[in-house]
Amino acid sequence: MNYSTIVQRDETGLNQIYEAAREFEEQKVLDAIIDCKFNEKKLQQTLNLVRIYQARLNIESMDLVEFSENFIESYATDHNECFHVAEKLIRRIGTTITGSMKIFRKFCPVVRQRKECNIVPTLDYSRLRFSIFYGQFFSVEVYSELVKTLLHEMAAFFYHLVTTLKVCKDMIRKEKMVRGDYELLKKIFEESCDEVLHGVRDVFDTFGQVKLIPDEELKERRRNARPMKEWLAKDYHAHDRKWMKQQAYMYRLASGSQYGLDEKASVLWAHNPEWGRKVCDLIPRLDTLHIPFKHSKKAEAEGKIGTYDAREMVYLVKWSGVSRMDDEGKKVIDEANEKQFYLYLKEQYKGDYLFPSWQAVCRERKFCYNAHIPMQEMANNFAQHLPKQADAA
């Protein structure tokens, strides 16, 4: 009779090992040592095996805890291949799973007769789970130091194993909970969109002028679009971050297109496309707002009236309301967002004035910060140039 140490790579397999590990008792180990006729050599071999896999368990459990901290909050994983969450977890602690099964195997009864080579599950026959002597008459103290050491090391290993498997089970439970909570799932998806797009930093330079998905395919997707509630649950933890980056970009593009925004504007105003529409509508009308400007030789050489004042451009950038979301879901304004808007502004503007360089705008922005001018006040300074019906961001 041969003993199989293969574990099902699913939630059932995790639960089987978890339940078996919880059943650890010192008395069962003592009974198994007698039943399996352990000599000193086999005791030492088993002790060495436990120590090897305890060391590996220490490493894998730390990695698992780190992995678990962001796994549920990430819509897509960092892996190139995608598995069911239980299978993913088993792969992450594969050495631990293998080691625990080898330890259970050490305490299976030896069968000398091999007339029928039946393969049976280790967990069904390991004496660590099923005591046949119903308790010894002697306390642990009467056994050799080697036996005592083995008991101590095995107790530490199984305690640690149960703790690690609890983390796995908790992650599986949380994933099921998230998959059934549409609002939470949508929040996680949108935050993951922010994360991958902000990680690119310069999304426009990265993607260039080439659409990630051709217009024909985009139109086909819209015609055959599934309800968001359906695909959010299905695709959760089913793809890698490369897929997430593409989907995030397309999601922002689709959201912005509802307000007539182009690709770049859809990303700039991902969290407020309605306001983005107002800003974009204003760009062709900037010359009508009587924004202060300066005469310059460069403007004269290019046939322009003048160059817009750099500080007024700081106010315009703040008024634009471009932002990203931080880890806590709060809006964050940073230089990367503002620079992208300013470049977009210069690209879209076709009027009779020049814009100062971004470096000049940054110098004026630094002055405003050093003067402790509140951000909203800067935005309001530009809003003063607007017609009365145009509200501030």
Buried (B, 14 or more C-beta within 10 A) or exposed (E): BEBEBEBBBBBEBBBBBBEBBEBBEEBBBBBBBEBBEBEEEEBBEBBEBBBBBBEBBEEBBEEBEEBBEEBBBBBBBEBEEBBBBBBBBBEBBBBBBBBBBBBBBBBBBEEEEEEEEEEEBBBEBBBBBBBEBEEBEEEBEEBEEBBEBBBBBBBBBBEBBBEBBEBBBEBBEBBEEBBEEBEBBBBBBBBBBBBBBBEBEEBBEEBEEEBBBEEEEBEEEEEEEEEEEEEBBEBBBBBBBEBBBBBBBBBBBBBBBEBEBBBBBBBBBBBBBEBBBBBBEBBEEBBEBEBEBEEBEEBEEEEBBBBBBBBBBBBBBBBBBBBBBBEEEEEEBEEBBBBBBBBBBBEBBEBEBBBBBBEBBBBBBEEBEEEEBEEEEBBBBBBEBBEEEBEBB
